[in-house]
Amino acid sequence: MEHELLTIKNNAMSLIFDATDKRELEEIKLQFLGRSGELTKALKGLPKLSADEKPKIGVVANEVKNIIEDAIRQKGVELNKTKPVLQKIDVTEPGIKPEIGHLHPMSLTLFEMVDIFKKIGFQAADGPDIETDHYNFEVLNMHKNHPARDTQQSLYLDTRNSNINPGEILLRTHGSNMQGRIMEKISPPVRAIYPGKAFRYEQVDASHGFEFWQLEGLAVGENIKMTDLFGTMTYIVKEFFGQETEVKFVCHNFPFVEPGAEAYMTCTVCRGKGCSFCKNSGWVEILGCGMIHPNVLKAVGYDPEKVSGFAWGMGLSRMVTLRYQMDDLRLLTNPDIRILEQF
Ligand code: DAH
């Protein structure tokens, strides 16, 4: 029996030594230590031995078992360390094309717009989404109880447990909050654009969102006239949408400009013929604008007798839907890759 055990040990050790991968090692383990493995079978003969042989052979059997188990464990560690054998590579096999991401249509539009404005001397600025009542309304000639505040469904922040008064801070309802911030910092002449998100408590549908992008801007200096405003807006729209695009201005009231206007451009879907997108008018509204109100200039420390300027707020999300002829604003915030892959 002892001889049989030693033969099993020697066989196992030489096989373990020669093993070249983990699968082979696993097979060796089964061959010797498995339920019907060679060593297991031999051990089943132990009870048949005589009383004085049993303890002696028992010790040898245990040792053989331990030696085999140790050797398998060690070989396993060794095999883990060895590098896999290099496989032959078929360099002619066609590869798998990696999916490469790209800019969102919103970013594409934003970057292109910023480039167009930079070409004509505007600098780009960034501002906070959370704003004080002061910059969002007060500076802009919209004092407390001004009826125009009602047109901007404001989302105020909960100021309980803070030392801020209720109604003091809100998500900015328009990019115009930056007018005060910029003019207070830079003395005229100044030409700036400030793209960013605006937030309103709106019922979401195909043409309204509770958060949307605007591209606001202003130009202030000596002798800036309304025709400069018309010229600049028309230039930008034609650069972005093509020279054949028409732009028209219509009187409109905003408390922070005097006079104020809204600009419309030829509908990109029907090219001005009239369709459901433009409610059969052939025109779509794209921005509000006007000559900055003297009260606003005063509030930021400018002298309205010496300088004048214009400002506008363009619906940037609207620019994207118009460029790509999307009939639903919600597509811009839908993360569905099948939509995004089309741009
Ligand atoms: N803030 C206005 C809005 O969100 C848009 C606007 C109108 C901005 C006239 C201006 C402006 O700067 O001069 O509806």
Residues whose N, C-alpha, C, O or C-beta is under 5 A from the ligand:
A	BS01	DAH	T173 H174 S176 G217 F254 V257 G288 C289 G290 A311 W312 G313
